[in-house]
Amino acid sequence: MLKHNSYFDGNVQSIGFSLEGNGQTVGVIAAGRYHFATGAPERMTIVSGRAEVELDGHNDTLTVAAGSAFEVPGNSGFTITVASDAAAYLCEFLPG
């Protein structure tokens, strides 16, 4: 079953689904800065575009370009900034 999600006044859109029992989402992030909280650990792969990512509790900023990924622990969060256009992503929920 597919589930549509819309966040931040429609600036982040995603479709949730399950593949081989693992939850995943694919989506698009419009230019802007957004904070997400995580329940489960997750891996975010930027499929197109580019983003700057700050993991909660860390002082460094990661630059994540198309084809690159970052992981976020469960019960944590991250701030993602897309400077121009949009970035597409795949989010995989990891075993906790």
C-alpha positions in Angstrom: 0.0 0.0 0.0 1.2 3.5 -0.9 0.9 6.4 1.5 1.3 10.1 0.5 2.9 12.4 3.1 3.2 16.2 2.8 5.3 18.3 5.2 6.2 22.0 5.7 3.2 23.5 3.7 3.8 21.1 0.9 7.5 21.8 0.4 8.4 18.2 1.2 6.4 15.5 -0.5 6.8 11.7 -0.1 5.3 8.4 -1.0 5.7 5.7 1.6 5.8 2.0 0.7 7.2 -1.4 1.9 9.7 -3.4 -0.1 10.4 -6.9 1.2 9.0 -5.9 4.6 11.2 -2.8 5.0 9.5 0.6 5.1 10.8 3.2 2.7 9.8 6.5 1.3 10.7 8.4 -1.9 10.2 12.1 -2.2 11.1 15.6 -3.2 12.4 18.4 -1.0 11.9 22.0 -2.3 14.6 24.6 -1.6 14.6 25.6 2.0 15.6 24.4 5.5 13.7 21.7 7.3 14.1 19.7 10.6 12.9 16.1 10.9 12.7 13.9 13.9 13.4 10.2 13.6 11.7 7.3 15.4 13.6 4.4 13.7 17.1 4.6 12.4 17.1 5.6 8.7 19.4 5.9 5.7 18.7 8.8 3.4 20.1 8.7 -0.2 20.0 11.8 -2.3 18.8 10.6 -5.7 19.1 14.0 -7.5 20.2 17.4 -6.4 22.3 18.3 -3.4 21.7 19.0 0.3 23.5 20.1 3.4 22.7 18.0 6.5 23.2 18.6 10.2 22.6 15.6 12.4 21.2 16.4 15.9 24.0 16.5 18.5 26.7 17.1 15.9 28.5 20.3 15.0 29.6 19.4 11.5 27.6 19.8 8.3 27.6 17.1 5.6 27.3 17.9 2.0 25.3 15.2 0.3 25.1 15.1 -3.5 23.2 12.8 -5.9 24.2 9.2 -5.3 25.4 9.8 -1.7 23.7 8.8 1.6 23.8 9.5 5.3 22.4 7.6 8.3 20.4 9.0 11.2 20.1 7.2 14.5 16.6 6.3 15.9 15.0 8.7 18.3 17.1 11.6 16.9 16.8 14.0 14.1 18.4 16.1 11.4 18.2 19.4 9.6 18.3 19.3 5.8 18.9 22.4 3.7 18.4 22.4 -0.1 19.8 25.7 -1.5 18.3 25.8 -4.9 15.8 23.9 -7.1 14.9 20.7 -5.3 16.4 17.4 -4.1 14.9 13.9 -4.6 15.6 11.3 -2.0 15.0 7.7 -0.9 14.6 7.0 2.8 15.1 3.5 4.0 14.0 2.6 7.6 16.7 0.5 9.2 16.3 -2.2 11.9 16.6 -0.6 15.3 
